[in-house]
């Protein structure tokens, strides 16, 4: 691996925030990372970077920044309807979904057009339109950056939850100056040639009806999801953003019921451990849609989707985080609900 010094990171995070890595290298193979970690990782824990689509930088990075970017995808075994596929961590997620659909495989179609790399999907347990990464993930192969040794995490070991995983939980336990321990290098998914549609989500059902599709295929569902995302979410290539900035809160049933009494139009959905409410609705109801903290600020809430914070071209990471923090405080005061950020905030 070759390190570049004082490397600009604006093109390596979808918020397009200006920040600098004191040292930066792209990791294109497991062997290179294992070798570097064995020699240097314990003394110099790296900052791990994927596609930068779930990241907000508010400062420069002093630790060595490693972009985990090995490429490739393959079918591991194909037995009748069940197919095990493997993708390297640096594969762009949407390109991988398209790759599976082109081979007649289903299971990931509801996750079409999500930005970022494959390696980030298990960390966040990426989900959309009724489907999560955990539903099809078989295993994750990661490198321990402290030792350079590989480790496999089976699905049950990933401790998946709503936008959560063991990798995210370990990140939350890091002390000041520490960085992620495990660099995800490969991810395996169990997909199927027998398509089972997941189209109960209102927007997906409506888009299929609009397109006149009565008996959808996996490709039809993918097209519907792509159309929905393009109509609702800004393109990071056009305006800096990281998609939905806050998680939808999951509340105790009693608390959710009390809020429903106060706000009868509040959308609520059943969740495994309570009731999920729409963060975007809370933010819009509180009057934040399209707002900035000041007329000159480059940080704004998107005018079409209240859950998206955007960089209008000149915002710093600190300005974006100040806006997010102000929204958090206001939602807490108005509704008694704590909004948790989805992106990693540095």
C-alpha positions, 0 to 999 in steps of 0.5 A: 500500500502506498500512502499519500500525505495531507490528502483531501477527502472532499471527494471521498465523502458524499457530503463533499465536506472539505477535510484532510487525511494526514495519511491516505491509502487505498486497500485493494487486497486482503493480503496488503491489509493483513501485511500492513496491520501485522506490521503497523496496525497495533501501533497506528490504528487506522481510520477505515473508510468505504464509499463515504456515503454514511459519514460526516467529517467535522475535522481532519483525520490524524490517523492513517485513513485506509479506504477499503476498496477491493473489487469483485463478485462471484457465485460461491455455490448454486444449488437449485433455487438457493445461491450463495454469492460473495462480494468484495467490500469495495464493490459499489452497492447498487452495481452489486444489486444489479449484478445479482438481478442480471443473474436471476437472483432475488433478495436485494431488489428492495435495496436498489440505488443505495449509495456506498460500498458493499462493505458498509452494508453490514455495519449499518444493517442497511435497509429500505422498503421493508428489507434489511441486509440482515435478511439475506446476509450469510457471513462477513469476513473481516481483518482484525486491524490490531493483529492482521488476522482474518475473522469470519462473522456468521449472521447470528454473530453480527447482532443485527438490529434496526440500523445496527450491528456488532460492528456499529456497537463496537464503534460506539465503545471506542475510546478517544483516539481509537478507531474501528477494529475490524475491516470488512473485506468480503460479504456473502449473501444467500439469494434465491432464484424463486422470487418472493416479492416484498411490496407491502411498503406503501410507496412501492405498491403505489409505484408498481400500480402506477407502472401497471405492474400487477405481477412484479418480478424482482427487476420490476421491484428494483425499477420501482424502488429506483424511481421512488428514490430518484423522486424523493432523495437528492443525488449526492453527485449533484448536492452533498448529502448522506441520505436520511440523516436520522434513524426512525425512532422506535418507542415504547408502546405506551409512549407511542400511544400518548404521542398519537393522542396528541398528534393523531396524524403522526405515522406509526408502524409496528416494530420488533421492540415497540412502535416505529415513528417517522423521523421525517414527519417529526422534522417536517411537523416542527417546521425544519423542512427547507430551513437553515440556521442562517441565510448565509449557511451552506447547511440546510434541510432538503426542501423536498425531504425533511429527513435529508440534510444537504451541503449546498456547496460551501458548508463545513462539517461543523455547520452541518453538525450544528444544524443536525444538533439544533434539529435534535434539540428541537424535536426533543423539546417538542415531542420528547423524542431523541433523534439518533443520527444514521451517519458516522459523525467524526 
